Amino acid sequence: MKDRKKVLAAVTAGVHAYIESQTKESAPFALRGRREAFPPNHWGMDGRQEMMQGKRMWQMRWFKK
């Protein structure tokens, strides 16, 4: 019975340590609601989106040779 209590205490301590480490690692992601240091570059995003769409059309063979 004593061994079972020791094992249960060790498992509980291990789970608690794991949960604590995960919450500490995810702390920077909790700050995502704050304003960004740099505003998003809409021209750049639009250009990348246009390139991806063109590549997709090419892969689907929408453009004739």
Secondary structure, 3 states (H helix, E strand, C coil): CHHHHHHHHHHHHHHHHHHHHHHHHCHHHHHHHCCCCCCCCHHHHHHHHHHHHHHHHHHCCCCCC
